[in-house]
Amino acid sequence: MAVKAIIFDKDGTLIDFDSFWISVSVEVIKDLKNRFDQNDVPVCDFLEAIGVKDGVSDIDGVLCKGTYDEIAEAFLKVAKKHGHDLALSEMSPFVTQSYNKNSLQGDVRGTCDNLRGVLESLKEYGIRLFVVTTDNPEITSLCLEKLGVSDLFEKVFTDDGITPPKPDPSCAFKISEEYSIDLSDIIMVGDTMTDVRFAKNAGIRVISVGANEENRKRHASYADFVFGDVSCIPDLVFGGAL
């Protein structure tokens, strides 16, 4: 098997998840509390509902692996628990709009030093690079531009309302078909079990990354390789381990 294409998840794989998404989520929750008159509900209750506690997100939590609709559902459960009768049809579009509006509040940091250099070295080796994320097109574009890596990817797949989100494997199949690359020559790189399931559903290999040791341990029995960040990938490729 060769490596001809690498699919990267975005959040937690290319960008530091917590520094961006927790701060944005806090602003969204403030908007939500004001819009739906929920000032009696503590911010921490909303954060815990999406998998954030003590400033750290759970990789199996809704914020890490869910869609905006699923985040809205989690917020709705908290609101109802505190006696607020709201409809998901009203909550969901508001949450999506608020995340878009507050995306500029997030701190976009790469998950490793010289992220662009790491990706460039893979491209120079002839590997095609892709992004598959459950985030929407607007925030995805903003993050990749701020990282200074948007020009390095052949194609970016987002939650655009048309493309089935991970773990549906259709994006991997599209890449294989459109670029004439065997699935056996494609690798997925991500930080959640959603990424692992996406890879398994597509029949491709998967590298799991994460700065948190506990998170890496969770994936050790599922992923083909587990590392702290994406900076290890060029050595794997050039050394023939993949």
C-alpha positions in Angstrom: 0.0 0.0 0.0 1.1 3.5 -0.8 0.0 6.9 0.6 -1.5 9.0 -2.2 -4.1 11.0 -0.2 -4.5 12.1 3.4 -7.9 13.4 4.7 -7.6 15.7 7.7 -10.3 16.5 10.2 -10.1 20.2 11.1 -11.0 20.8 14.8 -8.5 19.1 17.2 -6.5 17.9 14.3 -5.4 21.0 12.4 -6.5 23.6 15.0 -6.3 23.5 18.7 -9.9 22.6 19.7 -10.3 24.2 23.1 -8.7 27.5 22.4 -11.2 28.1 19.6 -14.4 26.4 20.4 -14.8 26.9 24.1 -14.4 30.6 23.9 -16.8 30.8 20.9 -19.3 28.5 22.7 -19.3 30.8 25.8 -20.3 33.7 23.5 -23.0 31.6 21.9 -24.4 30.7 25.3 -24.5 34.3 26.3 -26.5 35.1 23.1 -28.8 32.2 23.8 -29.4 33.3 27.4 -30.3 36.8 26.3 -32.4 35.8 23.3 -34.5 33.3 25.1 -34.5 34.9 28.5 -32.6 32.2 30.3 -30.4 34.3 32.6 -31.3 31.9 35.5 -29.4 29.1 33.8 -25.7 28.9 34.6 -23.3 29.0 31.7 -21.5 25.9 33.1 -24.7 23.9 32.7 -24.8 24.6 29.0 -21.1 23.9 28.7 -21.3 20.6 30.5 -24.2 19.6 28.3 -21.9 19.8 25.2 -19.0 18.0 26.9 -17.0 20.9 28.4 -15.9 20.9 32.1 -13.3 23.0 33.8 -12.2 24.5 30.5 -11.5 21.2 28.8 -13.6 19.5 26.2 -14.4 15.8 26.1 -13.5 14.3 22.7 -16.7 12.2 22.9 -18.8 15.2 23.8 -21.3 17.0 21.6 -19.1 20.0 21.0 -16.3 17.8 19.7 -18.1 15.4 17.5 -21.6 16.8 17.1 -23.3 19.0 14.6 -24.9 22.4 15.3 -28.3 20.7 15.4 -27.0 18.3 18.0 -25.5 21.2 20.0 -28.9 23.0 19.9 -30.6 19.8 21.1 -28.2 19.6 24.1 -28.9 23.3 24.9 -32.6 22.7 24.6 -32.5 19.9 27.2 -30.7 22.2 29.6 -33.3 24.9 29.0 -36.2 22.6 29.6 -34.6 21.2 32.7 -34.7 24.7 34.1 -38.4 25.2 33.1 -38.0 26.9 29.7 -40.4 25.6 27.1 -38.6 26.1 23.7 -38.8 24.5 20.3 -35.8 23.0 18.5 -37.1 24.6 15.3 -36.4 28.0 16.9 -33.3 27.0 18.9 -31.3 25.3 16.1 -31.1 28.1 13.5 -30.3 30.6 16.3 -27.4 28.4 17.5 -26.0 28.1 14.0 -26.2 31.8 13.4 -24.7 32.6 16.7 -21.7 30.3 16.1 -21.2 32.0 12.8 -21.4 35.4 14.3 -19.1 34.6 17.2 -16.5 32.7 15.2 -14.2 35.7 15.2 -14.0 35.4 19.0 -12.1 32.1 18.7 -8.4 31.9 19.0 -7.1 29.9 16.0 -3.9 28.0 16.8 -2.3 25.1 14.9 -2.0 21.9 16.8 1.8 21.8 16.2 4.7 24.1 15.4 5.1 24.9 11.7 1.9 23.2 10.6 2.2 24.7 7.1 5.7 23.1 6.8 4.4 19.7 7.8 1.6 19.9 5.2 3.9 21.2 2.5 6.4 18.4 3.0 3.5 15.9 2.4 2.5 17.7 -0.8 6.1 17.8 -2.0 6.1 14.0 -1.6 3.2 13.9 -4.1 0.4 13.3 -1.6 -3.0 15.0 -2.2 -4.4 16.7 0.9 -8.1 17.0 1.8 -10.2 18.3 4.8 -13.5 16.6 5.9 -15.2 18.4 8.8 -18.6 18.6 10.3 -18.2 22.3 10.6 -19.9 24.7 8.3 -18.3 26.3 5.2 -17.9 29.8 6.7 -16.1 28.9 9.9 -14.0 26.3 8.1 -12.8 28.8 5.6 -12.1 31.3 8.3 -10.0 28.8 10.4 -8.0 27.5 7.4 -7.2 31.1 6.3 -6.1 32.1 9.8 -3.9 29.0 9.9 -2.4 30.0 6.5 -2.9 26.6 5.0 -6.1 26.9 3.0 -4.2 26.8 -0.3 -2.7 23.4 0.4 -5.8 21.3 0.2 -7.3 19.9 -3.0 -10.8 20.0 -1.7 -12.5 20.8 1.6 -15.7 19.0 2.6 -18.0 20.7 5.1 -21.4 20.4 6.7 -23.0 22.4 3.9 -26.5 20.8 4.1 -25.8 18.6 1.1 -22.7 16.5 2.0 -23.6 13.8 4.5 -21.6 14.4 7.7 -19.0 12.0 9.2 -19.1 9.1 10.0 -20.9 8.7 6.7 -18.0 7.7 4.4 -19.3 9.3 1.2 -16.5 12.0 1.1 -13.9 9.3 1.1 -15.6 7.6 -1.8 -15.9 10.8 -3.7 -12.2 11.5 -3.3 -11.4 8.0 -4.4 -13.5 8.3 -7.5 -12.8 11.9 -8.5 -9.0 11.6 -8.1 -8.7 8.0 -9.1 -7.1 6.9 -5.8 -7.6 3.5 -4.4 -9.2 3.5 -0.9 -6.2 1.5 0.3 -4.0 4.5 -0.5 -6.1 7.0 1.5 -5.5 7.7 5.2 -7.8 9.6 7.6 -6.3 11.8 10.3 -8.6 12.9 13.1 -9.0 13.2 16.9 -12.4 11.7 17.7 -14.2 8.4 17.4 -16.3 10.0 14.7 -13.2 10.2 12.6 -12.3 6.6 13.4 -15.8 5.4 12.4 -15.6 7.5 9.2 -12.4 5.7 8.3 -13.7 2.3 9.2 -16.9 2.9 7.3 -14.9 3.9 4.2 -12.4 1.0 4.6 -9.4 3.3 4.9 -6.6 3.5 7.4 -6.8 6.0 10.3 -4.3 7.9 12.4 -5.7 9.3 15.6 -4.0 12.4 17.1 -4.5 14.3 20.4 -2.5 16.3 22.9 -4.4 14.7 25.8 -2.9 11.3 26.8 -6.2 10.0 28.1 -7.8 10.7 24.8 -5.0 8.9 22.9 -5.5 5.9 25.1 -9.2 5.7 24.2 -8.3 5.4 20.5 -5.3 3.0 20.9 -7.3 -0.1 20.1 -9.2 1.4 17.2 -6.8 3.5 15.2 -3.9 2.1 13.1 -1.5 4.7 14.7 -1.9 7.2 17.6 0.2 10.3 18.0 0.3 13.6 19.9 -0.1 15.7 16.7 0.2 15.7 12.9 3.9 16.6 13.0 4.7 12.8 13.1 3.0 12.0 9.8 5.8 13.0 7.4 8.3 10.7 9.2 5.8 7.8 9.0 5.3 8.4 5.3 8.9 9.0 4.4 10.1 6.2 6.6 7.8 3.7 4.8 5.7 2.9 7.9 2.5 3.7 6.1 
